[in-house]
Amino acid sequence: MDEHIPLPHGREPWPETCVSKTLWPPQAGTLRWRRRHGPRLVCVRYRHSPDGEYRYTTVELLVDHARIRHKGSGRPTHEVQLGQGEQELARQLKAAGACWDRNAQVWRASLKLLRQLRLSERARRRQAE
């Protein structure tokens, strides 16, 4: 696949180099690397050794992608309104980390929390602020 390029001085020089130029496809200077790596090419970087004796060409490649799956971030995404006689539910919401919005007179919590407290049927999606 790729030929082996020996490392100068037998070690990785990257921590000591300075990026002198970054090129993004389809800028001139990326065509050769775009032909070689295809659409996975993100950018080409030219680096120089601290003494200015060496120039290194590096490429950044996309090697994987996946949808981010948030695991119940706990952010208040829903709201629920409680009645006068539901002080125990209000206490449970508060203990579990829900937020009381005095102006809107609603409790704000994640849908996951509202499901745990069996309040998801009464919940409505929080309006964007």
C-alpha positions as CSV (number, residue, x, y, z in Angstrom):
1,M,0.0,0.0,0.0
2,D,2.1,2.9,1.2
3,E,5.9,2.7,1.0
4,H,7.8,2.9,4.3
5,I,9.4,6.2,4.8
6,P,12.2,6.1,7.4
7,L,12.0,8.5,10.2
8,P,14.8,11.1,10.4
9,H,17.2,10.4,13.3
10,G,15.2,7.2,14.0
11,R,12.5,8.9,16.0
12,E,9.3,10.8,15.5
13,P,10.0,14.5,15.0
14,W,6.4,15.7,15.2
15,P,6.5,17.3,18.7
16,E,9.4,19.5,17.6
17,T,8.0,20.6,14.2
18,C,6.1,23.8,13.4
19,V,3.2,23.7,10.9
20,S,4.2,26.2,8.1
21,K,1.2,25.6,5.8
22,T,-2.1,23.8,5.8
23,L,-3.8,23.1,2.5
24,W,-7.4,22.0,2.1
25,P,-8.7,20.1,-1.0
26,P,-9.1,21.2,-3.7
27,Q,-6.3,23.8,-3.2
28,A,-3.2,23.5,-5.3
29,G,-0.7,21.2,-3.6
30,T,-3.4,18.7,-2.6
31,L,-4.1,17.1,-5.9
32,R,-1.4,14.4,-5.7
33,W,-2.6,13.4,-2.2
34,R,-6.2,13.5,-3.3
35,R,-5.5,11.1,-6.1
36,R,-3.7,8.8,-3.6
37,H,-6.2,9.0,-0.7
38,G,-9.4,9.9,-2.4
39,P,-12.3,11.7,-0.6
40,R,-10.9,10.6,2.8
41,L,-8.2,13.4,2.5
42,V,-9.0,16.1,5.0
43,C,-5.9,18.3,4.6
44,V,-2.2,18.4,3.8
45,R,0.2,20.0,6.2
46,Y,3.8,21.1,5.7
47,R,5.9,21.1,8.8
48,H,9.5,22.3,9.3
49,S,12.1,21.1,11.8
50,P,13.1,23.7,14.4
51,D,16.5,24.1,12.7
52,G,14.9,24.5,9.3
53,E,16.8,21.7,7.8
54,Y,13.9,19.4,7.1
55,R,10.4,19.8,5.7
56,Y,7.8,17.1,6.4
57,T,4.6,16.6,4.5
58,T,1.7,15.1,6.5
59,V,-1.8,14.3,5.5
60,E,-4.9,14.1,7.7
61,L,-7.3,11.3,6.7
62,L,-10.8,10.5,7.7
63,V,-10.6,7.0,8.9
64,D,-14.0,6.5,10.6
65,H,-17.3,8.2,11.3
66,A,-20.3,7.4,13.5
67,R,-23.3,9.1,14.7
68,I,-22.9,10.4,18.3
69,R,-25.2,8.6,20.6
70,H,-25.8,10.7,23.7
71,K,-26.4,8.7,26.8
72,G,-28.9,10.7,28.7
73,S,-27.0,13.9,29.0
74,G,-29.5,14.9,31.7
75,R,-30.1,18.2,30.0
76,P,-33.7,19.4,30.6
77,T,-35.3,18.8,27.2
78,H,-38.9,18.4,28.4
79,E,-41.2,20.1,30.8
80,V,-44.1,19.0,32.9
81,Q,-46.7,20.9,34.9
82,L,-47.8,19.5,38.3
83,G,-51.1,20.1,40.0
84,Q,-51.6,21.6,43.5
85,G,-51.7,18.2,45.3
86,E,-48.6,16.8,43.8
87,Q,-46.0,18.0,46.3
88,E,-44.5,14.5,46.6
89,L,-43.8,14.4,42.8
90,A,-42.3,17.8,43.0
91,R,-40.0,16.6,45.8
92,Q,-39.0,13.6,43.7
93,L,-38.3,15.8,40.6
94,K,-36.2,18.2,42.7
95,A,-34.2,15.3,44.3
96,A,-33.5,13.8,40.9
97,G,-32.1,17.1,39.6
98,A,-35.0,18.6,37.7
99,C,-35.2,22.4,37.4
100,W,-38.1,24.5,38.5
101,D,-38.9,27.4,36.2
102,R,-40.8,29.9,38.3
103,N,-41.8,32.1,35.4
104,A,-43.3,29.3,33.3
105,Q,-44.5,27.3,36.4
106,V,-43.1,24.1,35.0
107,W,-40.5,21.5,36.0
108,R,-37.8,21.0,33.4
109,A,-36.1,17.6,33.1
110,S,-34.7,15.0,30.7
111,L,-37.2,12.7,29.1
112,K,-35.3,9.8,30.7
113,L,-35.9,11.2,34.2
114,L,-39.6,11.9,33.4
115,R,-40.0,8.3,32.2
116,Q,-38.4,7.0,35.4
117,L,-40.9,9.0,37.4
118,R,-43.8,7.8,35.1
119,L,-44.4,11.4,34.0
120,S,-43.6,11.0,30.3
121,E,-47.2,11.0,29.2
122,R,-47.7,14.5,30.7
123,A,-44.4,15.9,29.4
124,R,-44.1,18.2,26.5
125,R,-41.0,19.0,24.5
126,R,-39.2,22.2,25.8
127,Q,-39.5,25.1,23.5
128,A,-36.1,26.5,22.2
129,E,-35.1,29.7,24.0
